[in-house]
Amino acid sequence: MPRIAIVVVSGSDNPGRAGVGLHVAQRIHEARAANGIESVEVFLFSRGVRLLGGDDPELAQLIRGLVADGVLVGGCRSQLDAWNLAETAKDQGVGAEFARDAFSRYAREGVTVLTF
């Protein structure tokens, strides 16, 4: 069954774009059975990682909601460490993976990637 990854590279610099990506992830997750989608995953990269630090409380709440709904949410391990957000991510149920590894996994596994 097909899988989708939503890569969020936008943050407080473009909250509209980041919000669209998070909402799209939520909507795909909600309709996955009807649309024949196995799973949706969200990966926070670049400015998207900073959303975990409270740059935009509304978007941070969307991320917490995705995690609560069972969506796999991860972030770039290097950026989480560089911005001292690794513990925050862990506390919020957000995984940590090097971006190179996540992107390589998507390619190997034939995951469709959308970027916001």
N, C-alpha and C positions, 0 to 999 in steps of 0.2 A: 504494500500500500504506500502511496506517496507521503512524503514528509515535507514540511515547510519550515524554514528558519527565517525569522525576522531579525535582521541586524540593525540595531538602532545606533547610529553614529551621531545623531543630533542630540542636543541637550537644551540647556537654558538659552543657548545662542539661537535656537530655532524650535521653541517649544511646540509650535503647531505641527511641525514635521515629526518630532519625537512622539507627540500625542497620537498622531495618525497611525504611526507604526505600532504603538502599543494597543490602540483600539482595534486595528486590523488583526493583530495577534489574538486578541480576545474573541473577536467575531469568528475567526477561522476555527479557533478552539471550540467555541460553542456549537458550530455547525459541522464539525469534522465528520461525524458519523454519516450525516445526510449527504455530505460532499465526497465521501470516500477518502478522507485524509486520515492517515494513521496518527499523526501528531504534529503539533506546532511547537517550535522552540524559539525563545528570544535570546539574542546575544547582544550584550551592551558593549560597545566599543567606542573609543575616542571620547567625545563629549557625552555620549550616552552613559558611560560609566559614572560620571559625576552626578547623574540623577539620583544615585543611591545616597549621596551626601546631603541631600536636601536642597539642591539648587532650585528645584521646583516641587513644592509639596504635593501638588495635584498629580504630577507625573510619578512621583515617588509612590503615591497611593495606588496608582494604576499598576505599578510593578508589584507591589505587595498583593494586590488583588489577583494578578496573574499567578503568582506563586501559590496563593491560597486556593485557586481553582485547579491547581495541578499542572500548570504550564511549566515546563523546564525553562528556567531563566538562568543565564550565566553571564559572566563578565570577563573581560581580559585580565588575566592574572597579573601581568606586568603593570597595567594601569591601576588596578586595584591596590597593588603594593605601593606604587609611586605616589598615589594620592591618599594613602593611609585609609583606604576604604575596605580592606580585606575583611576586617572584623565585622564591619557594618554589613557587608554582603553576606557573610556567614550567618549573622544574626537574623537577616531577612530571608534566609533560605535560598540565596542566590549563589550558584556555584562559581568556581574560578577555574578558568582554562586558558592556556595561552592561545591567543587569536590564531596564530599559525596552525595550531593543532585543531582548533574548531573548524577553521576554513578548509583545512586538508580533509578532515572527517566528512564535511559536507560534500566535497568533491568525490571522495571514495565511495560514499554511500548514496550518491545521486539525489541529495537533498536540494529542493528548489529554494533559492535564497532571494529574499526581497530586502532591500536596504532603504532605511528611512533616516 
